[in-house]
Structures are given as C-alpha cells and as structure tokens.
Amino acid sequence: INFIAISFVRTAKDVNEVRAICEETGNGHVQLFAKIENQQGIDNLDEIIEAADGIMIARGDMGIEVPFEMVPVYQKMIIKKVNAAGKVVITATNMLETMTEKPRATRSEVSDVFNAVIDGTDATMLSGESANGKYPLESVTTMATIDKNAQALLNEYGRLDSDSFERNSKTEVMASAVKDATSSM
C-alpha cells in the first residue's frame, strides 16, 4: 500500500489516528490523503493540510453536506491552500458523470475538469464513470485529453489570468483548447 484516502476527515486528529495505526503496523511509509467532504473538514482545513500528505476534494458527498452552490467556491479555496502548502490536491467525484450512461461528456463537464487543472489541482479522479459506467475507456480517454490540454496551456502561459493570452486572442486560444479537448470524444 502506498496511499490511503481517509473519508470524512473533520480534524487533524482523524489523520493523526490513521497515521499512528500505519506506523504501528509497519506502514509508516503510506501517504495519507484526507478527503474533505463536509463543513467541519472545510472549517479545519489548515490543520488537516498540515497533518495529511495530500487532500482529496470529494465533491459528491461535499455537495450533500454543504450548500451545493458552495462546492465550487470551496474547491477553489482548497486547491489554493493545498498548493500554497506544497502538497498534492486531487479533485474527485462527478467530474464526467454523464459518461456513466453516455459516450460523450457535456460541455460543462469539460469546462469543470479543465478549470480544476487551471486552478492548480494535481490530479483529477473518476469514480462511477470508470468503476461502473457504460463507457469507462472513453471516460478515461476524455479526462486525460482535457487534463493534457489544460496542462499544455499552463506550461505555455503559467498561471492563467486575463493578461495571459497577449500573443493570441483569448477566443483563439480557448477555441483551440476546447477543440483539442473534444476532438477525441
């Protein structure tokens, strides 16, 4: 075992208890990812970031536990804080949910994955799409394509803001990125 994702982490104590068990059983090398899924985890985020090796933004349960309209706000805040701490952040759950039943992602799903990468997430994670969806291979391919295109823009321009696209019009750059992201779908 190299990684453990700890569900419904509320405080650093939750992470520290799992770490102690890992050390007692000779698994001190295991990296612990705290899944942030509720308001208490969000409220104690700074101490959880310090205790964990990385953070997973578990948006599915978070969307039930907190007002759903706050999920994107919390996602951006968590990514920013984890990046500042120099730790790994994973954005997970409902990334390409449509692809559990259909072979193509929606435009809003493509934008969601793309923006998570642009915001600084280190990894995007599929759940039901690849675990029990009808189109697991297409889901993985779609996610990888979107991630690759977003990362290419970051590599070319660095952190993106309104001044990032001086060499090309914003419309040309974004249209090209969307075209690339959707061409393999």
N, C-alpha and C positions, 0 to 999 in steps of 0.2 A: 504494500500500500504506500502510495506517495502523497495522496491528498485525501482529506476528509472535508466534506461540506456539512456544516453544523446548522440544522434547521432552527428557525425561530429564535435566533440569538437575541437576547434582550439586554445583556450587560457583558462586560469583560469577564465576569465571573464564569459565565457559561463557557467561554472559550478556554479559560484557565483550567476549569474542571476537566474538560476533554483533553487538554494538553497534559495534565497530570496523569490521567489514565494511560495516554500514549507513552509517556516516559516510564511509568511503572511496568508496562508490558513490553518494553524494549523497542518501542516505536516512536522514540523522540524525534526521529528524522521526518516524520509525517508533517506535511504542511496543512495548516488548518484554515479553511475558508469559512467565514461567518456569513450565513445567509441572513440578509436584512429583509424582514417580511412584515414588520409591524411598527407601530408608533414608538413603543419603548425602545426597540432597536435603533430607530432613527434618532430618538432623543439622546441615546447614549452612544452615538456613532463614534465620537472621538476616542473614547476609551476602548471601544470594540476594535477600531482600526489599530490602535496601539497593541492590543493583545493578539490579534489574528495575523496570519501571514498574508491574507488577502480577503477580499469582500466579494460576495455574490449578491447582486441586486435581484431578488426573487420577486419579480413583478406580479406574478399570478396571485399569490397569497397577499402580497402587499396591497393589491387593488381591492381586496376584500376587507383587509384590516384597517386601511386608512381611506379617506375620501378618494375615490378613483381619479378625480381631476388633479390630485396632488402627486400621483405616481410620476409623471414626467418631471415635475419640479424636484422631487426627492431624488430621482435618478440622476439628474444633472448635478445636484448638490453632492451626492455620494461619490460620483465619478470625480468631481473636482477635489474633494477632500482626500480620497484614496490616492489620486495622482500626486497631490501635494506631499503625502506621506511616503511616496515612493514604493507603494505596494501594488499588488495586482488587483484589478477590479474586473469582474465578469458580469455582463448584463444578460439576464436569462428570463425565460418564460414568455410565451405568446409573441415571440419575435416574428414568426411566419405562420401564425395559427391557421390561416386559410388553407395552407398546404397540407393540413391533415386530411382534407377532403378534396382539394382541387390541385391541379398540377402547376398553377401559377400563383405567385404572391400578388397581393394588391399593391397599388402604388403607395398607399400609406404605410404598408409593412416595409416596402423597400426603403422608404424615407426614414422609418423608425430605426431600422438596422444601420443604415448609412449614418444617421445623426448620432447614434450611440458611439460609433467608431470616431467620428469627427469630434465628439465631445471628450474622447480620451479613454473609452473603455478598452481594456487589453484583450478581451475575448467576448464573443457573442455565443450564446448557447441555445441550441434547440432542445426541446423537451418532447412533447407529444408529436410534433411534426416528424421526428425521426424514430421515436420509440414505438408508436402505434399508428402513425398516419399512413395514408394510402400512397404517399409519394416521398418516401424517406430519402432516396438518392437525389431526387430533384430538389428537395429541401436543403440538403447539404450543399449541393452544387450552387443553388441560388444564394445561400448565405455566404459561401466562400467567394462568389463573384462580387457581391455587394461589399463585403469586407475588403477584398483586394482593391476594388476601385476607390473606396473611401481612403484606404491607406495610401494609395498612389497619390491622391490629392494632398494628403498630409505630408507625404515625403517631398512633394514638389513645392508646396506653399508653406509648410509649417502649420502652426495653429491658424485656423481659418477665422477671419473676421471680414468686415465689409471692405477692407482695403486689400484683401488677399489676391484679387484677380486683376491686377493692373495690366498685365500683359495681354489678357483676353477679356472680352466682355463676360460678365457673370453668366449671362444667358448661354453663351457658347460653352463655357466650362461645365456648367451644371447639365446642360443638354447632353453633352458628350458623356459625362459620368452616368447619367440615367440611361442613356442609350447602351453603354457598355454593360451596366448592371442588369439590364433587362434583355439583352440580346441572346443570352444563353438560357433564358427561361422558357 
